[in-house]
Amino acid sequence: MFRRTFWFTAGAAAGVWATTKVNRKLKQLTPESLAAQAANKAIDAGHKLKDFALDVRSGMARRESELGEALGLHASDDPELPAQRRPAAIDRPRHPGNKRPDNKHSYNRNEDH
């Protein structure tokens, strides 16, 4: 009798375990789950790509400074900015060749026609 009970319990446990595994796998294969997995992998790939780009950028800066030192190009830490350009004057002086007075409008050819 003990033997039958043991095998019955072992079979029931194996059935529950197999059913649980199959249900989990079916839930993983639904379209929503597949889309979520793809999105997670894309996000992970983006993070890895960003980390790679940051590593490359820091390596480039380090190598550039090494080359600058080797070639004797010492860039100052605080480079001087170029001089600020003057803003354009709003009221420009009239050109000396302009004979027209300031209070009259220019001649309009369409007035005579």
C-alpha positions as CSV (number, residue, x, y, z in Angstrom):
1,M,0.0,0.0,0.0
2,F,2.8,2.4,0.8
3,R,4.4,1.7,-2.6
4,R,1.2,2.7,-4.4
5,T,0.8,5.9,-2.4
6,F,4.4,6.8,-3.1
7,W,4.1,6.4,-6.9
8,F,0.7,8.2,-6.9
9,T,2.2,11.1,-5.1
10,A,5.3,11.1,-7.3
11,G,3.1,11.1,-10.4
12,A,0.9,13.9,-9.2
13,A,3.9,16.0,-8.3
14,A,5.5,15.4,-11.7
15,G,2.2,16.3,-13.4
16,V,1.9,19.5,-11.4
17,W,5.5,20.4,-12.2
18,A,5.1,19.7,-15.9
19,T,1.9,21.6,-16.1
20,T,3.5,24.6,-14.4
21,K,6.5,24.5,-16.7
22,V,4.2,24.3,-19.8
23,N,2.0,27.2,-18.7
24,R,5.1,29.4,-18.0
25,K,6.5,28.6,-21.4
26,L,3.1,29.4,-23.1
27,K,2.9,32.7,-21.2
28,Q,6.4,33.6,-22.5
29,L,5.4,32.9,-26.1
30,T,2.4,35.2,-26.1
31,P,2.7,38.3,-28.5
32,E,2.7,40.7,-25.6
33,S,5.4,38.8,-23.7
34,L,7.5,38.6,-26.9
35,A,7.1,42.3,-27.5
36,A,8.1,43.1,-23.9
37,Q,11.2,40.8,-24.2
38,A,12.2,42.5,-27.5
39,A,11.8,45.9,-25.9
40,N,13.9,45.0,-22.9
41,K,16.6,43.6,-25.1
42,A,16.6,46.7,-27.3
43,I,16.9,48.9,-24.1
44,D,19.8,46.8,-22.9
45,A,21.5,47.0,-26.3
46,G,21.0,50.8,-26.2
47,H,22.6,51.1,-22.8
48,K,25.6,48.9,-23.9
49,L,26.0,51.0,-27.0
50,K,25.9,54.2,-24.9
51,D,28.5,52.8,-22.6
52,F,30.7,51.9,-25.5
53,A,30.4,55.3,-27.0
54,L,31.4,56.9,-23.7
55,D,34.4,54.6,-23.4
56,V,35.5,55.5,-27.0
57,R,35.1,59.2,-26.3
58,S,37.1,59.1,-23.1
59,G,39.8,57.0,-24.9
60,M,39.9,59.6,-27.7
61,A,40.3,62.5,-25.3
62,R,43.0,60.6,-23.4
63,R,44.9,59.7,-26.6
64,E,44.5,63.3,-28.0
65,S,46.1,64.7,-24.8
66,E,48.9,62.1,-25.0
67,L,49.6,63.1,-28.6
68,G,49.4,66.8,-27.8
69,E,52.0,66.3,-25.1
70,A,54.2,64.2,-27.4
71,L,54.1,66.9,-30.1
72,G,54.5,69.8,-27.8
73,L,51.0,71.2,-28.4
74,H,50.0,72.5,-25.0
75,A,46.4,73.7,-25.2
76,S,45.6,76.0,-22.3
77,D,42.9,74.8,-20.0
78,D,41.1,78.1,-20.3
79,P,41.3,79.1,-23.9
80,E,40.7,82.8,-24.5
81,L,37.5,83.4,-26.3
82,P,37.5,85.6,-29.4
83,A,36.6,89.2,-28.9
84,Q,32.9,90.0,-28.9
85,R,31.6,91.5,-32.1
86,R,29.9,94.8,-32.0
87,P,26.2,94.8,-32.6
88,A,25.1,96.4,-35.8
89,A,24.1,100.1,-35.4
90,I,20.4,100.7,-35.8
91,D,20.7,104.3,-37.0
92,R,23.4,104.3,-39.5
93,P,24.8,107.6,-40.8
94,R,23.7,108.5,-44.3
95,H,26.2,107.8,-47.1
96,P,27.9,111.1,-48.2
97,G,26.8,110.6,-51.8
98,N,23.1,110.5,-50.8
99,K,21.6,114.0,-51.7
100,R,18.1,113.3,-50.6
101,P,16.9,115.1,-47.5
102,D,15.8,113.0,-44.5
103,N,12.3,114.3,-44.4
104,K,11.3,113.4,-48.0
105,H,10.5,110.0,-49.4
106,S,12.3,108.5,-52.3
107,Y,11.0,109.1,-55.8
108,N,8.3,106.5,-56.9
109,R,8.2,106.0,-60.6
110,N,4.7,104.7,-60.5
111,E,3.2,108.0,-59.3
112,D,3.5,109.6,-62.8
113,H,1.8,106.8,-64.7
